[in-house]
Amino acid sequence: MKVGDNWLVLGVSARKEADLAEFAQQRDQLTQTMVSSRQNQVFEDYIASVQRRMTEEGKIKIYQNVLATLEESSLR
């Protein structure tokens, strides 16, 4: 396997077959976890695009001096 400019040599010492009964038990949970993850990503992308659009339209104003003050107070 190549990592950056270096080569890494791996060896496998044992193999364990997948437990299909265990997978079947956890399938619904795994599916729900992936669906939730995807929904969260779509929502974050939507919020980011709305924020970007509103900033470009001037509906959101970012006051750098207020951010700097908040940052200074959090460092104390």
N, C-alpha and C positions, 0 to 999 in steps of 0.2 A: 504494500500500500504506500502511495506517495503522499507525504504530508509536507506541503510547501516545497522546498528544494531537497528534502531528505526522504530516504526510503525507510520504511518500518517493516520488519519481518515479524509475522504473527504465526502462531502454531495453535492447533486445536488439540486439546488433550482428552476431551470427552464430548459425547453427544447425547442430548436428552430429547426424546421425542415429545412433541406437543401433546398435552392432555386435552383431548377434544371434549370430554365431559366437563372439565373445569371451564373451558372456553364457552361452552353452551350456557353454563350457569351465569357467566359474567357478560355475556353478549349484550343484553339489554342495557346494562350499566355502561359498558364501553361505548355503545351506540349513543346513549344519552350524553355521555361526556363529550364525544366528538361533535354532536349537534350543538350542545351548549357552547363549546369552544368556537365553532363556526359562527353562531349567532352573535357572540360577543365581538368577534372580529368584524363582522358586517356592521354592527352598531358603532364600533369605534371608527371605522372608515367613514360611515355616514356623518358622525359628529365632526370628524376632522374636515370633511368636505364642506359642511355647513359653516363651520367656524372660519375656514379659509375664504369662502365666498362672502360671508358677512364682514370679514376684515377688509377684503378688497372693496366692498361697497361702502365702507366707512361706518357700518352699523356697530362695529366693535372697535373700541379704542383702547389701546394698551398704553398705560402711563408708566414709562420706564422708571421715573423717579419714585413712584410708589412701590414698584417691584424691588428697587434697590433698597428702600427703607425697610421693607419686609425682610429682605435677605439679611440686612445688617442686624435687625432685631432678633432674628432666629440664630445668629452666630453667637450672640451673647449668652 
